[in-house]
Amino acid sequence: MTGKERVMATFEGREFDKVPIYCAGLSSRIASHVLGREAFVGHAMQRYRESVARWEGTLDEFEERTRMDVLEASEKLDLDLVRPAYWRYPHDPIARIDDNTFKYGDEDGYWWVSRFDPATELFQETDRAPRPEPTIEDVRRAADQSEASAETYAGPAPDSFKDLQVAIEYYGEERAIPGSGTGVAILRERNWLEAMALEPDTVRRHLVARAKINCKTIPVMAQMGLKILFGGGDFAGKNGPLYGPKAFHHCMLPALQIVSECCDEHDTWHFFASDGNLWPVAEDLFGNSGVQGFYEIDRRCEMDLEVIRDTFPHLRLCGGIASETLHQGSVEDVVAETRSALDVARRRGQIVVGVSNQVVPVTPLENFDAMMETLHEQP
C-alpha cells in the first residue's frame, strides 16, 4: 500500500498492511537532523526566519525553501499522513534591534518587540507599547464582526492554499495530506474566559458565525481532493479544560455541529485537536458534535488510545506517543510507548500512530531515532 492508501483504509475500517504513521510537528533542530542540513521547518524559529526574510527582502526565497524542506522532511521520514505546512508570521518588522530581535507595529501607535532564542527556538515578545486591558466589550465587537463576515464572506479559492497545492503536486497519491478550515475555538485570554462565564450567548454567537465562515472553506477542500480536515483549537491542560462542560455545551457544541454537518455534506471528515485532558467534555466533543476524528492525543494527559476507542468506537484517532516522553524519557520509555500505541492500533483499527505534538528542540536525538525505528520496524 502507499501511505495514502494505508491511511484511508485504516480510517475507513478496511484491512491495512501495517499501522500508518505520522508526526504532528518537528522543531528545526529535529528536522535538520532528519535532512542532514539546516531545515526551514518548525514553529517559533520559522517566525523568526520569516521576519529576517521580510527585513532582507527575501520572502519569496524563504517561502520556497520552507515548502520544500517541510515536504522533504516528511518524505525522508516516510510518513503516511504528512504535515504540509507550518505557522507563518505575516508582520513586517519596522526595526531590527540586533541579530535576534525585531520590532513590529507602528512606532507612533501600538508596537511590540520579539526576541529569538536559538537554544530553545522560541521567538517571544519581550516589550510592547502600553494598551488597554482587553474586556468583554472586545468580545462583543468580535462577535458582531464575525456575524457580519459570515453574511458577506464569499469563501476562498483553491489558489488561496498554495502550501496545500504544492504538497498535492509533490506527493501525488503517495501520502495522505490533511486539509484545513474546520477550526473552532476562542482565544485563551482572560476576557474571553470571563465572557464564557458571564455572557455565554455572546461567545456562542461568535463561534457559530466562525463555523459558518468555515463552511465556505470546506467545499474548497473537497474540491482539492482532501478528505481529512484538521481543525479544533487548544483549550485544555493536564487538569482538564479551561472552562466547564456547561459552557462547552452552550457555546462550542452548536458551532462544532455546524462544521460537522458541512463536512458530511461534502464527504469530508471533521478532525478536532486540542492538547490536554478532554474527558470532562468528551461526551459533547466526541459524541454529540458529529466530530469524526481526534488528533494530538496525549496519553500523559489521560487520553489513552484504548480507552478512547472503547468509549467512542466511531472516532478516527491520531497520536498515542507523548512529546513529553520523547523529551524527558529514556530510549526504553520511548520504545515501550511507541510499541504500546502500535499494538492498540493493530488490534482496534482506525488509528494512525505518531507523536502527539511538536517534537521540541531539546529532544534527545536518540529518542527521536528510536521512535522512528520502532514505527518502521513494526511487523
Secondary structure, DSSP 4 states (H G I P E B T S, - for coil): --HHHHHHHHHTT---SS--EEEEEE-HHHHHHHHTS-----SHHHHHHHHHHHHHT-HHHHHHHHHHHHHHHHHHHT-SB------------SEEEETTEEEEE-TTS-EEEEEEETTTTEEEEEEE---PPP-HHHHHHHHHHHHHHHHH-----GGG-HHHHHHHHHHTTSSB--EEEE------SHHHHHHHHH-HHHHHHHHHHHHHHHTTTHHHHHHTT--EEEEE---EETTEESS-HHHIIIIIHHHHHHHHHHHHHTT-EEEEE--S--GGGHIIIIIIT---EEEEE-GGGT--HHHHHHH-TT-EEEEEE-HHHHHHS-HHHHHHHHHHHHHHHHHH-SEEEEEEEEE-TTS-HHHHHHHHHHHHT--
